[in-house]
Amino acid sequence: MELTIERDTLLSTLTTASRALGTRLLTSAVLGGMHILVTETQLVATCTDRDLTIIASTDVVATDPGEVLVPGRLAVEIVRSLEPGAVVLRQVAGTELEVVSGNSSFSIRCMEADLFPKTDVGLQNDRFVEIPVSELSTTINQVVRAASTDDSRPVLTGILMSPTVGGMTVVGTDSYRLAIGTVKYDDPDNVLAEPIVIPARALAEVKRILASPPSSHVPDEMLRLSALGSTAYFSYMNTAILARLVEGRFPDYGKLIPSSYAHELSFEAEPMQQALRRMKLLVQDNKTPIRLEVSDDLINVRVTSDDIGSAVEEVSVTYSGEPFEIAFNGSYLSDGIDAINEDTIVIKTADAGKPSLLQATKENSYQYLLMPIRII
């Protein structure tokens, strides 16, 4: 194997693939490896931890095709350390990969490429839906934040993608909060006919790739999505992501949404976010609640920490009704406001023991439900 490639192009390709290495304890050296396949016209880099696989490719002109399996993180760091310019990749005696650039030369010991898990199953599947990149990216950003990071409840670490007429509903929850978004697309062949639960980690990587140039500059871009067996496949430009679906029954989230609310108020997002940032300076354990004391045209945002001190800040609100008090996890409340990404936010509450609903004032399908913290 031998080819010459620009350092920045190579670094971008290897970095994208390496995100599938994750931070999990490796069960074998092979899963810490990056498989690099070179044909006459393409370089394809692949990493996997078996649950998540990322395949990134770039166009090249190779003088000698071949494949190698090298330590993934080491390969990325070596290429990152090089000066911009041409990089020569050369396989030597089938056991080492030479990386040469300018006055620098590295020799990386290779593993046996045949040991790398096969990851191309389903990539040639011609049954897929095309989803608008901008809409999917926004919805992922809104919903993924609500997924659990606790592996003891695996299904809550996933995101439910449930087909509906004209698109799908996307849902995430960690049992303390619930985020519901929608994505619109056409699926005339009923490709995604059944609900699937995709690891939030995989969708976070999808969003990261969608956010990379040139996607932010080209309108009407589409991503391809299909599901085959126990795997979901995302394909966008020169990158493919394969995610093993999460097993288990996703909670019946519809039962969690109150049918009515006793109070409704609205406030400007930025002043509230600024107040929450200041209040959170006194929250050291992520458990101390931030209280909202609501009266006509005013919210007192208050926090009290027995070991540190207390703080209070006034925020203007549009509200007409009986004064009431409710408390939330400050980070979760701030997350919901950020996800809505509108100038004005509406909160609807039933009482201090039932979920409160955050949404935009204008037409917006996104909903963020947040469980209050009981005030003692």
KEVONU-285370 format. One record per residue (C-alpha): residue number from 0; chain; y, x, z. Coordinates in Angstrom, 1 decimal, decimal comma, always signed. Example, Ala and Ser with C-alpha at 12.3 -4.5 7.8 and 13.67 -1.06 7.14 Angstrom:
% KEVONU-285370
seq:0 | mol:A | Y:-4,5 | X:+12,3 | Z:+7,8
seq:1 | mol:A | Y:-1,1 | X:+13,7 | Z:+7,1
//
This chain:
% KEVONU-285370
seq:0 | mol:A | Y:+0,0 | X:+0,0 | Z:+0,0
seq:1 | mol:A | Y:+3,4 | X:+1,3 | Z:-0,9
seq:2 | mol:A | Y:+6,8 | X:-0,2 | Z:-1,5
seq:3 | mol:A | Y:+10,6 | X:+0,3 | Z:-1,0
seq:4 | mol:A | Y:+12,7 | X:-2,4 | Z:+0,6
seq:5 | mol:A | Y:+16,1 | X:-2,7 | Z:+2,1
seq:6 | mol:A | Y:+16,1 | X:-2,3 | Z:+5,9
seq:7 | mol:A | Y:+18,1 | X:-5,5 | Z:+6,6
seq:8 | mol:A | Y:+15,8 | X:-7,6 | Z:+4,5
seq:9 | mol:A | Y:+12,7 | X:-6,1 | Z:+6,1
seq:10 | mol:A | Y:+14,1 | X:-6,5 | Z:+9,6
seq:11 | mol:A | Y:+14,9 | X:-10,2 | Z:+9,0
seq:12 | mol:A | Y:+11,4 | X:-10,9 | Z:+7,7
seq:13 | mol:A | Y:+9,6 | X:-9,1 | Z:+10,5
seq:14 | mol:A | Y:+11,8 | X:-10,5 | Z:+13,2
seq:15 | mol:A | Y:+11,2 | X:-14,1 | Z:+12,0
seq:16 | mol:A | Y:+7,4 | X:-13,6 | Z:+12,0
seq:17 | mol:A | Y:+7,5 | X:-11,9 | Z:+15,4
seq:18 | mol:A | Y:+8,8 | X:-15,0 | Z:+17,2
seq:19 | mol:A | Y:+5,3 | X:-16,3 | Z:+17,2
seq:20 | mol:A | Y:+4,2 | X:-13,5 | Z:+19,5
seq:21 | mol:A | Y:+5,9 | X:-15,3 | Z:+22,4
seq:22 | mol:A | Y:+5,8 | X:-14,1 | Z:+25,9
seq:23 | mol:A | Y:+2,3 | X:-15,1 | Z:+26,9
seq:24 | mol:A | Y:-0,2 | X:-12,6 | Z:+28,3
seq:25 | mol:A | Y:-2,1 | X:-11,4 | Z:+25,3
seq:26 | mol:A | Y:-5,9 | X:-12,0 | Z:+25,3
seq:27 | mol:A | Y:-6,4 | X:-9,3 | Z:+22,7
seq:28 | mol:A | Y:-4,5 | X:-6,6 | Z:+20,9
seq:29 | mol:A | Y:-5,0 | X:-8,4 | Z:+17,7
seq:30 | mol:A | Y:-2,8 | X:-11,3 | Z:+18,8
seq:31 | mol:A | Y:-0,1 | X:-8,8 | Z:+19,6
seq:32 | mol:A | Y:-0,3 | X:-7,6 | Z:+16,0
seq:33 | mol:A | Y:+1,7 | X:-8,4 | Z:+12,9
seq:34 | mol:A | Y:-0,3 | X:-8,8 | Z:+9,6
seq:35 | mol:A | Y:+1,7 | X:-7,5 | Z:+6,7
seq:36 | mol:A | Y:+0,4 | X:-8,4 | Z:+3,2
seq:37 | mol:A | Y:+2,0 | X:-6,8 | Z:+0,2
seq:38 | mol:A | Y:+1,4 | X:-8,1 | Z:-3,3
seq:39 | mol:A | Y:+3,1 | X:-6,9 | Z:-6,5
seq:40 | mol:A | Y:+6,0 | X:-9,4 | Z:-5,9
seq:41 | mol:A | Y:+6,0 | X:-10,3 | Z:-2,2
seq:42 | mol:A | Y:+5,8 | X:-9,0 | Z:+1,3
seq:43 | mol:A | Y:+4,3 | X:-11,6 | Z:+3,7
seq:44 | mol:A | Y:+4,5 | X:-11,0 | Z:+7,5
seq:45 | mol:A | Y:+2,4 | X:-13,1 | Z:+9,9
seq:46 | mol:A | Y:+2,2 | X:-13,4 | Z:+13,7
seq:47 | mol:A | Y:+0,2 | X:-15,9 | Z:+15,7
seq:48 | mol:A | Y:-0,9 | X:-16,6 | Z:+19,3
seq:49 | mol:A | Y:-3,3 | X:-19,2 | Z:+17,9
seq:50 | mol:A | Y:-1,1 | X:-22,1 | Z:+19,1
seq:51 | mol:A | Y:+1,9 | X:-21,1 | Z:+17,0
seq:52 | mol:A | Y:+1,9 | X:-19,1 | Z:+13,7
seq:53 | mol:A | Y:+4,9 | X:-18,0 | Z:+11,8
seq:54 | mol:A | Y:+4,6 | X:-16,7 | Z:+8,2
seq:55 | mol:A | Y:+7,8 | X:-15,1 | Z:+6,7
seq:56 | mol:A | Y:+8,0 | X:-13,7 | Z:+3,2
seq:57 | mol:A | Y:+10,4 | X:-11,9 | Z:+1,0
seq:58 | mol:A | Y:+10,4 | X:-10,9 | Z:-2,7
seq:59 | mol:A | Y:+9,7 | X:-7,2 | Z:-3,4
seq:60 | mol:A | Y:+8,5 | X:-4,9 | Z:-6,2
seq:61 | mol:A | Y:+5,5 | X:-3,0 | Z:-4,9
seq:62 | mol:A | Y:+4,0 | X:+0,0 | Z:-6,5
seq:63 | mol:A | Y:+0,7 | X:-0,4 | Z:-4,6
seq:64 | mol:A | Y:-0,3 | X:-3,7 | Z:-3,0
seq:65 | mol:A | Y:-2,3 | X:-3,8 | Z:+0,3
seq:66 | mol:A | Y:-2,4 | X:-5,1 | Z:+3,8
seq:67 | mol:A | Y:-2,1 | X:-3,7 | Z:+7,3
seq:68 | mol:A | Y:-2,2 | X:-5,0 | Z:+10,9
seq:69 | mol:A | Y:+0,2 | X:-3,2 | Z:+13,2
seq:70 | mol:A | Y:+1,6 | X:-3,8 | Z:+16,7
seq:71 | mol:A | Y:+4,2 | X:-6,5 | Z:+16,1
seq:72 | mol:A | Y:+6,9 | X:-5,7 | Z:+18,6
seq:73 | mol:A | Y:+6,7 | X:-2,0 | Z:+17,9
seq:74 | mol:A | Y:+7,1 | X:-2,6 | Z:+14,1
seq:75 | mol:A | Y:+10,2 | X:-4,7 | Z:+14,7
seq:76 | mol:A | Y:+11,8 | X:-2,2 | Z:+17,0
seq:77 | mol:A | Y:+11,2 | X:+0,7 | Z:+14,7
seq:78 | mol:A | Y:+12,8 | X:-1,1 | Z:+11,7
seq:79 | mol:A | Y:+15,7 | X:-2,2 | Z:+13,9
seq:80 | mol:A | Y:+16,3 | X:+1,4 | Z:+15,0
seq:81 | mol:A | Y:+16,7 | X:+2,6 | Z:+11,4
seq:82 | mol:A | Y:+20,0 | X:+3,0 | Z:+9,6
seq:83 | mol:A | Y:+20,9 | X:+0,5 | Z:+6,9
seq:84 | mol:A | Y:+19,5 | X:+1,5 | Z:+3,5
seq:85 | mol:A | Y:+16,2 | X:+1,8 | Z:+1,8
seq:86 | mol:A | Y:+12,9 | X:+1,9 | Z:+3,8
seq:87 | mol:A | Y:+9,6 | X:+3,1 | Z:+2,4
seq:88 | mol:A | Y:+6,4 | X:+1,5 | Z:+3,7
seq:89 | mol:A | Y:+3,3 | X:+3,5 | Z:+2,9
seq:90 | mol:A | Y:-0,3 | X:+3,0 | Z:+4,0
seq:91 | mol:A | Y:-2,1 | X:+6,3 | Z:+4,7
seq:92 | mol:A | Y:-5,8 | X:+6,6 | Z:+4,6
seq:93 | mol:A | Y:-6,1 | X:+3,0 | Z:+5,6
seq:94 | mol:A | Y:-5,5 | X:+3,8 | Z:+9,3
seq:95 | mol:A | Y:-1,7 | X:+4,4 | Z:+9,5
seq:96 | mol:A | Y:+1,5 | X:+2,9 | Z:+8,2
seq:97 | mol:A | Y:+4,3 | X:+5,3 | Z:+7,5
seq:98 | mol:A | Y:+7,8 | X:+4,0 | Z:+7,8
seq:99 | mol:A | Y:+10,4 | X:+6,3 | Z:+6,2
seq:100 | mol:A | Y:+14,1 | X:+5,9 | Z:+6,0
seq:101 | mol:A | Y:+16,7 | X:+8,7 | Z:+5,6
seq:102 | mol:A | Y:+15,8 | X:+11,5 | Z:+8,0
seq:103 | mol:A | Y:+13,6 | X:+9,3 | Z:+10,1
seq:104 | mol:A | Y:+9,8 | X:+9,0 | Z:+9,7
seq:105 | mol:A | Y:+7,4 | X:+7,0 | Z:+11,8
seq:106 | mol:A | Y:+3,6 | X:+6,8 | Z:+11,6
seq:107 | mol:A | Y:+2,1 | X:+3,6 | Z:+13,2
seq:108 | mol:A | Y:-1,6 | X:+3,4 | Z:+14,0
seq:109 | mol:A | Y:-3,1 | X:+0,3 | Z:+12,3
seq:110 | mol:A | Y:-5,7 | X:-2,1 | Z:+13,6
seq:111 | mol:A | Y:-8,4 | X:-3,5 | Z:+11,4
seq:112 | mol:A | Y:-6,7 | X:-6,2 | Z:+9,2
seq:113 | mol:A | Y:-9,9 | X:-8,2 | Z:+8,9
seq:114 | mol:A | Y:-9,8 | X:-9,0 | Z:+12,6
seq:115 | mol:A | Y:-6,5 | X:-11,0 | Z:+12,3
seq:116 | mol:A | Y:-7,1 | X:-14,8 | Z:+12,5
seq:117 | mol:A | Y:-7,0 | X:-16,7 | Z:+9,2
seq:118 | mol:A | Y:-3,8 | X:-18,6 | Z:+9,1
seq:119 | mol:A | Y:-3,4 | X:-19,9 | Z:+5,6
seq:120 | mol:A | Y:-5,5 | X:-23,1 | Z:+6,1
seq:121 | mol:A | Y:-3,5 | X:-26,1 | Z:+5,0
seq:122 | mol:A | Y:-0,6 | X:-24,2 | Z:+3,5
seq:123 | mol:A | Y:-1,5 | X:-25,4 | Z:+0,0
seq:124 | mol:A | Y:-1,7 | X:-29,0 | Z:+1,2
seq:125 | mol:A | Y:+0,2 | X:-31,1 | Z:-1,3
seq:126 | mol:A | Y:+0,6 | X:-34,1 | Z:+1,0
seq:127 | mol:A | Y:+3,9 | X:-33,7 | Z:+2,8
seq:128 | mol:A | Y:+7,2 | X:-35,4 | Z:+3,5
seq:129 | mol:A | Y:+10,6 | X:-33,9 | Z:+2,8
seq:130 | mol:A | Y:+13,1 | X:-34,2 | Z:+5,7
seq:131 | mol:A | Y:+16,8 | X:-33,4 | Z:+5,6
seq:132 | mol:A | Y:+17,4 | X:-30,1 | Z:+7,3
seq:133 | mol:A | Y:+20,7 | X:-31,0 | Z:+8,9
seq:134 | mol:A | Y:+19,4 | X:-34,2 | Z:+10,4
seq:135 | mol:A | Y:+16,2 | X:-32,6 | Z:+11,7
seq:136 | mol:A | Y:+18,0 | X:-29,6 | Z:+13,2
seq:137 | mol:A | Y:+20,4 | X:-31,9 | Z:+15,1
seq:138 | mol:A | Y:+17,6 | X:-34,1 | Z:+16,4
seq:139 | mol:A | Y:+15,5 | X:-31,2 | Z:+17,5
seq:140 | mol:A | Y:+18,5 | X:-29,7 | Z:+19,4
seq:141 | mol:A | Y:+19,0 | X:-33,0 | Z:+21,1
seq:142 | mol:A | Y:+15,4 | X:-33,7 | Z:+22,1
seq:143 | mol:A | Y:+13,7 | X:-30,3 | Z:+22,8
seq:144 | mol:A | Y:+15,9 | X:-29,7 | Z:+25,9
seq:145 | mol:A | Y:+14,2 | X:-32,5 | Z:+27,7
seq:146 | mol:A | Y:+10,6 | X:-31,2 | Z:+27,3
seq:147 | mol:A | Y:+8,8 | X:-29,8 | Z:+30,3
seq:148 | mol:A | Y:+8,0 | X:-26,1 | Z:+30,7
seq:149 | mol:A | Y:+5,3 | X:-26,8 | Z:+33,2
seq:150 | mol:A | Y:+1,9 | X:-26,0 | Z:+31,6
seq:151 | mol:A | Y:+0,1 | X:-28,0 | Z:+34,3
seq:152 | mol:A | Y:+1,1 | X:-31,1 | Z:+32,3
seq:153 | mol:A | Y:+0,6 | X:-30,0 | Z:+28,7
seq:154 | mol:A | Y:+1,5 | X:-33,2 | Z:+27,0
seq:155 | mol:A | Y:+5,0 | X:-33,1 | Z:+28,5
seq:156 | mol:A | Y:+5,5 | X:-29,6 | Z:+27,0
seq:157 | mol:A | Y:+5,3 | X:-31,4 | Z:+23,6
seq:158 | mol:A | Y:+7,6 | X:-33,5 | Z:+21,5
seq:159 | mol:A | Y:+6,4 | X:-36,9 | Z:+20,3
seq:160 | mol:A | Y:+7,1 | X:-37,6 | Z:+16,6
seq:161 | mol:A | Y:+6,3 | X:-41,2 | Z:+16,0
seq:162 | mol:A | Y:+6,7 | X:-42,7 | Z:+12,5
seq:163 | mol:A | Y:+8,9 | X:-45,7 | Z:+12,1
seq:164 | mol:A | Y:+10,3 | X:-47,6 | Z:+9,1
seq:165 | mol:A | Y:+12,4 | X:-45,2 | Z:+7,1
seq:166 | mol:A | Y:+11,7 | X:-42,2 | Z:+9,3
seq:167 | mol:A | Y:+10,5 | X:-41,3 | Z:+12,8
seq:168 | mol:A | Y:+11,4 | X:-41,4 | Z:+16,4
seq:169 | mol:A | Y:+11,5 | X:-38,0 | Z:+18,2
seq:170 | mol:A | Y:+11,0 | X:-38,1 | Z:+22,0
seq:171 | mol:A | Y:+10,9 | X:-35,5 | Z:+24,8
seq:172 | mol:A | Y:+10,6 | X:-35,8 | Z:+28,5
seq:173 | mol:A | Y:+9,8 | X:-33,8 | Z:+31,6
seq:174 | mol:A | Y:+9,6 | X:-36,9 | Z:+33,8
seq:175 | mol:A | Y:+13,1 | X:-36,3 | Z:+35,2
seq:176 | mol:A | Y:+14,9 | X:-37,0 | Z:+31,9
seq:177 | mol:A | Y:+14,1 | X:-38,6 | Z:+28,6
seq:178 | mol:A | Y:+15,7 | X:-37,8 | Z:+25,2
seq:179 | mol:A | Y:+15,2 | X:-40,1 | Z:+22,2
seq:180 | mol:A | Y:+16,4 | X:-39,2 | Z:+18,7
seq:181 | mol:A | Y:+15,7 | X:-40,4 | Z:+15,2
seq:182 | mol:A | Y:+15,2 | X:-38,7 | Z:+11,8
seq:183 | mol:A | Y:+15,5 | X:-40,7 | Z:+8,6
seq:184 | mol:A | Y:+13,4 | X:-39,8 | Z:+5,5
seq:185 | mol:A | Y:+11,3 | X:-41,4 | Z:+2,8
seq:186 | mol:A | Y:+7,5 | X:-41,4 | Z:+3,2
seq:187 | mol:A | Y:+6,2 | X:-43,6 | Z:+0,4
seq:188 | mol:A | Y:+2,7 | X:-42,1 | Z:+0,5
seq:189 | mol:A | Y:+2,4 | X:-42,7 | Z:+4,3
seq:190 | mol:A | Y:+1,7 | X:-38,9 | Z:+4,9
seq:191 | mol:A | Y:+2,8 | X:-39,1 | Z:+8,5
seq:192 | mol:A | Y:+1,1 | X:-42,4 | Z:+9,5
seq:193 | mol:A | Y:+0,2 | X:-41,5 | Z:+13,0
seq:194 | mol:A | Y:+2,2 | X:-40,3 | Z:+16,0
seq:195 | mol:A | Y:+1,8 | X:-36,5 | Z:+16,7
seq:196 | mol:A | Y:+2,8 | X:-34,4 | Z:+19,6
seq:197 | mol:A | Y:+4,2 | X:-31,0 | Z:+18,6
seq:198 | mol:A | Y:+4,8 | X:-28,1 | Z:+21,1
seq:199 | mol:A | Y:+8,5 | X:-28,0 | Z:+22,0
seq:200 | mol:A | Y:+8,3 | X:-24,2 | Z:+21,6
seq:201 | mol:A | Y:+7,3 | X:-24,6 | Z:+17,9
seq:202 | mol:A | Y:+10,1 | X:-27,1 | Z:+17,2
seq:203 | mol:A | Y:+12,6 | X:-24,7 | Z:+18,9
seq:204 | mol:A | Y:+11,5 | X:-22,0 | Z:+16,4
seq:205 | mol:A | Y:+11,9 | X:-24,5 | Z:+13,6
seq:206 | mol:A | Y:+15,4 | X:-25,2 | Z:+14,7
seq:207 | mol:A | Y:+16,2 | X:-21,5 | Z:+14,9
seq:208 | mol:A | Y:+15,0 | X:-20,9 | Z:+11,4
seq:209 | mol:A | Y:+16,9 | X:-23,9 | Z:+10,1
seq:210 | mol:A | Y:+20,1 | X:-22,6 | Z:+11,7
seq:211 | mol:A | Y:+19,9 | X:-19,3 | Z:+9,8
seq:212 | mol:A | Y:+21,9 | X:-18,8 | Z:+6,7
seq:213 | mol:A | Y:+22,0 | X:-20,0 | Z:+4,0
seq:214 | mol:A | Y:+21,0 | X:-23,4 | Z:+5,5
seq:215 | mol:A | Y:+24,4 | X:-23,8 | Z:+7,1
seq:216 | mol:A | Y:+26,1 | X:-23,5 | Z:+3,6
seq:217 | mol:A | Y:+23,9 | X:-25,5 | Z:+1,3
seq:218 | mol:A | Y:+24,1 | X:-29,4 | Z:+1,5
seq:219 | mol:A | Y:+21,1 | X:-31,7 | Z:+1,1
seq:220 | mol:A | Y:+18,5 | X:-29,0 | Z:+1,9
seq:221 | mol:A | Y:+15,0 | X:-30,3 | Z:+2,7
seq:222 | mol:A | Y:+12,1 | X:-29,1 | Z:+4,9
seq:223 | mol:A | Y:+8,5 | X:-30,0 | Z:+4,2
seq:224 | mol:A | Y:+6,3 | X:-31,3 | Z:+7,0
seq:225 | mol:A | Y:+2,7 | X:-32,3 | Z:+6,9
seq:226 | mol:A | Y:-0,1 | X:-32,7 | Z:+9,5
seq:227 | mol:A | Y:-3,7 | X:-31,8 | Z:+8,8
seq:228 | mol:A | Y:-6,3 | X:-32,2 | Z:+11,5
seq:229 | mol:A | Y:-5,0 | X:-30,6 | Z:+14,7
seq:230 | mol:A | Y:-2,1 | X:-28,7 | Z:+13,1
seq:231 | mol:A | Y:+1,4 | X:-29,5 | Z:+11,9
seq:232 | mol:A | Y:+2,9 | X:-27,5 | Z:+9,0
seq:233 | mol:A | Y:+6,6 | X:-26,9 | Z:+8,5
seq:234 | mol:A | Y:+7,7 | X:-25,1 | Z:+5,3
seq:235 | mol:A | Y:+11,3 | X:-24,1 | Z:+4,7
seq:236 | mol:A | Y:+12,5 | X:-21,6 | Z:+2,1
seq:237 | mol:A | Y:+10,6 | X:-18,3 | Z:+2,7
seq:238 | mol:A | Y:+9,1 | X:-19,3 | Z:+6,1
seq:239 | mol:A | Y:+6,2 | X:-21,4 | Z:+7,2
seq:240 | mol:A | Y:+5,4 | X:-22,5 | Z:+10,8
seq:241 | mol:A | Y:+2,0 | X:-23,8 | Z:+11,8
seq:242 | mol:A | Y:+1,8 | X:-25,4 | Z:+15,2
seq:243 | mol:A | Y:-1,4 | X:-26,6 | Z:+17,0
seq:244 | mol:A | Y:-0,8 | X:-30,2 | Z:+18,1
seq:245 | mol:A | Y:-0,8 | X:-31,0 | Z:+21,8
seq:246 | mol:A | Y:-3,7 | X:-33,1 | Z:+23,0
seq:247 | mol:A | Y:-3,3 | X:-36,0 | Z:+25,4
seq:248 | mol:A | Y:-1,6 | X:-39,3 | Z:+25,7
seq:249 | mol:A | Y:+2,2 | X:-39,1 | Z:+25,6
seq:250 | mol:A | Y:+3,9 | X:-41,4 | Z:+28,2
seq:251 | mol:A | Y:+4,8 | X:-44,9 | Z:+27,3
seq:252 | mol:A | Y:+8,5 | X:-44,1 | Z:+27,4
seq:253 | mol:A | Y:+9,7 | X:-47,5 | Z:+26,4
seq:254 | mol:A | Y:+8,8 | X:-48,8 | Z:+29,9
seq:255 | mol:A | Y:+11,1 | X:-46,3 | Z:+31,5
seq:256 | mol:A | Y:+14,3 | X:-47,7 | Z:+29,8
seq:257 | mol:A | Y:+16,1 | X:-50,3 | Z:+32,0
seq:258 | mol:A | Y:+16,6 | X:-53,7 | Z:+30,4
seq:259 | mol:A | Y:+20,1 | X:-54,0 | Z:+31,8
seq:260 | mol:A | Y:+22,8 | X:-52,0 | Z:+33,6
seq:261 | mol:A | Y:+25,1 | X:-52,9 | Z:+36,4
seq:262 | mol:A | Y:+27,8 | X:-50,4 | Z:+35,6
seq:263 | mol:A | Y:+29,2 | X:-48,9 | Z:+32,4
seq:264 | mol:A | Y:+31,9 | X:-46,2 | Z:+32,2
seq:265 | mol:A | Y:+33,2 | X:-43,7 | Z:+29,7
seq:266 | mol:A | Y:+34,9 | X:-40,3 | Z:+30,0
seq:267 | mol:A | Y:+36,0 | X:-37,4 | Z:+27,9
seq:268 | mol:A | Y:+33,2 | X:-34,9 | Z:+27,5
seq:269 | mol:A | Y:+35,1 | X:-31,6 | Z:+27,8
seq:270 | mol:A | Y:+36,9 | X:-32,2 | Z:+31,1
seq:271 | mol:A | Y:+33,6 | X:-33,4 | Z:+32,6
seq:272 | mol:A | Y:+31,7 | X:-30,4 | Z:+31,3
seq:273 | mol:A | Y:+34,4 | X:-28,1 | Z:+32,8
seq:274 | mol:A | Y:+34,1 | X:-29,8 | Z:+36,2
seq:275 | mol:A | Y:+30,3 | X:-29,6 | Z:+36,1
seq:276 | mol:A | Y:+30,4 | X:-25,9 | Z:+35,3
seq:277 | mol:A | Y:+32,6 | X:-25,3 | Z:+38,3
seq:278 | mol:A | Y:+30,5 | X:-27,5 | Z:+40,6
seq:279 | mol:A | Y:+27,3 | X:-25,7 | Z:+39,6
seq:280 | mol:A | Y:+28,7 | X:-22,4 | Z:+41,0
seq:281 | mol:A | Y:+27,7 | X:-23,8 | Z:+44,4
seq:282 | mol:A | Y:+24,2 | X:-24,8 | Z:+43,2
seq:283 | mol:A | Y:+21,8 | X:-22,0 | Z:+43,9
seq:284 | mol:A | Y:+18,5 | X:-23,8 | Z:+44,0
seq:285 | mol:A | Y:+18,8 | X:-26,2 | Z:+41,0
seq:286 | mol:A | Y:+18,0 | X:-29,0 | Z:+43,6
seq:287 | mol:A | Y:+21,4 | X:-29,5 | Z:+45,2
seq:288 | mol:A | Y:+22,7 | X:-32,8 | Z:+43,6
seq:289 | mol:A | Y:+26,2 | X:-33,2 | Z:+42,1
seq:290 | mol:A | Y:+27,7 | X:-36,5 | Z:+43,2
seq:291 | mol:A | Y:+29,8 | X:-38,8 | Z:+41,0
seq:292 | mol:A | Y:+32,0 | X:-41,0 | Z:+43,1
seq:293 | mol:A | Y:+33,2 | X:-43,7 | Z:+40,7
seq:294 | mol:A | Y:+36,2 | X:-46,0 | Z:+41,2
seq:295 | mol:A | Y:+38,9 | X:-47,4 | Z:+38,8
seq:296 | mol:A | Y:+40,0 | X:-44,8 | Z:+36,3
seq:297 | mol:A | Y:+38,6 | X:-41,9 | Z:+38,4
seq:298 | mol:A | Y:+35,5 | X:-39,9 | Z:+39,2
seq:299 | mol:A | Y:+35,3 | X:-37,5 | Z:+42,1
seq:300 | mol:A | Y:+32,8 | X:-34,9 | Z:+41,0
seq:301 | mol:A | Y:+31,5 | X:-33,4 | Z:+44,3
seq:302 | mol:A | Y:+29,0 | X:-30,9 | Z:+45,5
seq:303 | mol:A | Y:+28,1 | X:-29,8 | Z:+49,0
seq:304 | mol:A | Y:+25,8 | X:-26,9 | Z:+49,8
seq:305 | mol:A | Y:+25,1 | X:-26,3 | Z:+53,4
seq:306 | mol:A | Y:+24,7 | X:-22,6 | Z:+53,0
seq:307 | mol:A | Y:+27,6 | X:-21,9 | Z:+50,7
seq:308 | mol:A | Y:+30,3 | X:-24,5 | Z:+50,9
seq:309 | mol:A | Y:+31,7 | X:-27,6 | Z:+49,0
seq:310 | mol:A | Y:+33,9 | X:-28,5 | Z:+46,0
seq:311 | mol:A | Y:+35,4 | X:-31,6 | Z:+44,5
seq:312 | mol:A | Y:+37,2 | X:-32,2 | Z:+41,3
seq:313 | mol:A | Y:+38,8 | X:-35,4 | Z:+39,8
seq:314 | mol:A | Y:+38,0 | X:-36,5 | Z:+36,3
seq:315 | mol:A | Y:+39,6 | X:-39,4 | Z:+34,5
seq:316 | mol:A | Y:+37,2 | X:-42,3 | Z:+33,6
seq:317 | mol:A | Y:+37,4 | X:-45,6 | Z:+31,9
seq:318 | mol:A | Y:+35,8 | X:-48,0 | Z:+34,4
seq:319 | mol:A | Y:+36,5 | X:-51,4 | Z:+35,8
seq:320 | mol:A | Y:+34,3 | X:-52,7 | Z:+38,6
seq:321 | mol:A | Y:+33,2 | X:-52,1 | Z:+42,1
seq:322 | mol:A | Y:+33,2 | X:-48,5 | Z:+43,3
seq:323 | mol:A | Y:+29,8 | X:-46,8 | Z:+43,4
seq:324 | mol:A | Y:+28,3 | X:-43,4 | Z:+44,0
seq:325 | mol:A | Y:+25,4 | X:-41,7 | Z:+42,1
seq:326 | mol:A | Y:+24,0 | X:-38,2 | Z:+42,1
seq:327 | mol:A | Y:+22,3 | X:-36,1 | Z:+39,4
seq:328 | mol:A | Y:+20,9 | X:-32,7 | Z:+38,8
seq:329 | mol:A | Y:+24,1 | X:-31,0 | Z:+37,4
seq:330 | mol:A | Y:+22,3 | X:-29,0 | Z:+34,7
seq:331 | mol:A | Y:+20,4 | X:-32,0 | Z:+33,4
seq:332 | mol:A | Y:+23,6 | X:-34,1 | Z:+33,3
seq:333 | mol:A | Y:+25,5 | X:-31,3 | Z:+31,5
seq:334 | mol:A | Y:+22,6 | X:-30,9 | Z:+29,0
seq:335 | mol:A | Y:+22,8 | X:-34,6 | Z:+28,1
seq:336 | mol:A | Y:+26,5 | X:-34,5 | Z:+27,5
seq:337 | mol:A | Y:+26,1 | X:-31,4 | Z:+25,3
seq:338 | mol:A | Y:+23,3 | X:-33,0 | Z:+23,3
seq:339 | mol:A | Y:+25,4 | X:-36,0 | Z:+22,4
seq:340 | mol:A | Y:+28,1 | X:-33,7 | Z:+21,1
seq:341 | mol:A | Y:+30,8 | X:-36,3 | Z:+21,0
seq:342 | mol:A | Y:+34,3 | X:-36,3 | Z:+22,4
seq:343 | mol:A | Y:+33,7 | X:-39,4 | Z:+24,6
seq:344 | mol:A | Y:+30,5 | X:-40,2 | Z:+26,5
seq:345 | mol:A | Y:+29,3 | X:-43,5 | Z:+27,9
seq:346 | mol:A | Y:+27,1 | X:-43,7 | Z:+31,1
seq:347 | mol:A | Y:+25,3 | X:-46,9 | Z:+31,9
seq:348 | mol:A | Y:+23,7 | X:-47,2 | Z:+35,3
seq:349 | mol:A | Y:+21,7 | X:-49,9 | Z:+37,0
seq:350 | mol:A | Y:+21,5 | X:-48,5 | Z:+40,5
seq:351 | mol:A | Y:+20,9 | X:-45,1 | Z:+42,2
seq:352 | mol:A | Y:+17,1 | X:-45,5 | Z:+41,9
seq:353 | mol:A | Y:+16,8 | X:-46,2 | Z:+38,2
seq:354 | mol:A | Y:+17,4 | X:-44,1 | Z:+35,1
seq:355 | mol:A | Y:+21,0 | X:-43,9 | Z:+33,8
seq:356 | mol:A | Y:+21,6 | X:-43,9 | Z:+30,1
seq:357 | mol:A | Y:+24,0 | X:-41,5 | Z:+28,4
seq:358 | mol:A | Y:+25,1 | X:-42,1 | Z:+24,8
seq:359 | mol:A | Y:+28,1 | X:-41,8 | Z:+22,4
seq:360 | mol:A | Y:+30,7 | X:-44,5 | Z:+22,3
seq:361 | mol:A | Y:+30,3 | X:-44,9 | Z:+18,5
seq:362 | mol:A | Y:+27,2 | X:-45,8 | Z:+16,6
seq:363 | mol:A | Y:+24,6 | X:-43,2 | Z:+17,5
seq:364 | mol:A | Y:+20,9 | X:-43,6 | Z:+17,8
seq:365 | mol:A | Y:+20,5 | X:-40,8 | Z:+20,3
seq:366 | mol:A | Y:+19,7 | X:-41,8 | Z:+23,9
seq:367 | mol:A | Y:+19,4 | X:-39,6 | Z:+27,0
seq:368 | mol:A | Y:+18,0 | X:-41,1 | Z:+30,1
seq:369 | mol:A | Y:+18,4 | X:-39,3 | Z:+33,4
seq:370 | mol:A | Y:+16,9 | X:-40,0 | Z:+36,8
seq:371 | mol:A | Y:+19,4 | X:-40,0 | Z:+39,6
seq:372 | mol:A | Y:+18,8 | X:-38,0 | Z:+42,8
seq:373 | mol:A | Y:+18,6 | X:-40,1 | Z:+45,9
seq:374 | mol:A | Y:+21,5 | X:-39,4 | Z:+48,2
seq:375 | mol:A | Y:+20,5 | X:-38,9 | Z:+51,8
//
